[in-house]
Amino acid sequence: MSGVPSFTGFPDKPPTFSAFPLVDALAGTFAAQAAMMAVYERDVKGSGQGQMVDVSLYESLFRLVDPQVIGFDQLGIVKQRNGNRMDEDSPRNSYQTADGEYIAVSAGSQRTFSRLAVAMGMPELNADERFNSTLGRIDHADVLDGMVAEWFRKLTLAEAMRRLEDADVVAGPVYDIARAFEDPQYIARQDIISVPDSDFGTVRMQGVVPKFSRTPGGVEHAGMALGAHNEEFYREVLGLGLTEFEELQHQQVI
């Protein structure tokens, strides 16, 4: 219902969904932001009143497609599937290297494309009337995409990334989870951390994002077993007596 799958994927293939529960996490993020703003309004702005926060799955994703709404309203544009490419800029794609890896590149602006041309050893492309403007690159996207793809096919991932980084191109290797576990940046940022777990001993999972400079936060343990905190909650927080608590356990209420 968000409309996103309609323009996600390749033209000759069915609409593509994300390979993980994207919208669930996105709706949760919107809900968390809304809850904080509601608390701010209640406590800091001083209303002293709570309120209902209404968040839906489809609206969370739909909120991110601003250009499609305005484009259809003003120009009747219905965005179509175009693979990794975009109708609004070029070049933008994932390109296969000589060793079978992939590198994602986004060089839609004139500045970023100029850097890519330098990295490719083809600075003359910046003077080519087909490619010296965003509209020109869009009109000649097939030709340009083919040229970029051919350049990548001649280099290994390491060779291509070295040249791209030297020229400050917006690009990066396409990682799978195994490579993320080994990447020095992931390790330095503590993006994957080891956490105590009652079933597995230790389990690795994502670290805290975003990172606060003064109160960075942390993960103390993985999810606990069902009912692990029942006694603490029912007896200490709610004040149930031992007899009543044990009766609820006996009746399998808790």
Summary of the structure (lengths in Angstrom):
residues: 254
radius of gyration: 25.6
end to end distance: 38.5
largest distance: 84.5
contacts: 609
relative contact order: 0.07
helix: 45%
strand: 11%
